[in-house]
Amino acid sequence: MNLHTISRLAFVLTDLCNRGIEVVLVSSGAMGVGIGMLHLAQRPTAIPEQQAISAIGQSKLIGIYTREFAEYQQLVAQVLLTRDVMIYPESHENVVNAFDAMMRRHVIPIVNENDTVSVDELDHKTNFSDNDELSAIVSEIIDADLLIVLSDIDGFYTGNPHKDETAVLLSEVHQIDKEILSYASGPGTALGTGGMATKINAAKRILKDHKKMVLANGKNPEIIFDIIAGKEVGTLFTPESAVKTKE
């Protein structure tokens, strides 16, 4: 975990909040932090062990965020979700109201999956497939205008830029068609393991909701300022209707 990056992220998001922009942060990392705290050589395979380690890591993770945001006098709140919020109307309404109440008080919600209680069983699936899906679902819940996905890549390429010299960064994508899917799962890409493929699934969900998503490199969180300013950064996933309206 890069504490300097978290500090800069806290600065950026606090600045946006001070401008009156409503911000929600979806953050993973609880499992990794827990593994580090317990000095484990590898990720455990037993579900109860994974859930326990995630709980340990989540406590440390939210503590780090709380401390870093406090440097800028910004309050944060921990929100742990399961898929129930999308299945049961009462759960959905309650979480919508909770987000609204937090943001009215200029508090930044920090969201993660509730790994301790999430299960993946045929008769009661309550977990999310990945944090990219979670971020897209949270965007739906709060009716966000824009989802920003920060990763370790500069955007969406036509191939793996580390292996394919001909790979091209796409500045805009308007629909997730067979061609885009082929870029996200073709040979020489790091996709089928939950890297780019999960981000494309999130983008598909966002576009279906007629909203926008930007995929960009999060090494320097201040890139968010450029994205908010409308500069061409990373890859913008935007519905064709939005492009026509702009024209």
PERAHU-V15306 format. One line per field, one symbol per residue. phi: phi as a letter, one per 30 degrees, with the letter a starting at -180 (. if undefined). psi: psi as a letter, one per 30 degrees, with the letter a starting at -180 (. if undefined). A space follows every 10 residues. Layout:
phi->???
psi->???
This chain:
phi->.cdddddddd dddddddddj ddbbccbcjd dddddddchd daddcdeedd dddddddddd dddddedddd dchcdbbdbc cbdedccced ddddddddde ddddciccdc cbddddcdbb becadcccda dddedddded echddbcccc bcbdlccdad ddbcdcdcdd dbbcaccddd ddddbddicc cdcjcdeddd dddddddddi ccbccbdcec edddeddddi ddbicccbde ddddddd
psi->kjeeeeeeee eeeeeeeffg kkkkkkkafe eeeeeeeghk flklfkeeee eeeeeeeeee efeeeeeeef fghkklkkjk llffffekee eeeeeeeeee eeffghkjkj klkifefkli lefijfllfl feeeeeeeee eghkfkkjjk aglfaklgaj fffjffkkkk ekkfliaeee eeefglkglh efggceeeee eeeeeeeegh alkkklkgej fffeeeeefg ljkbkjjkke eeeeee.
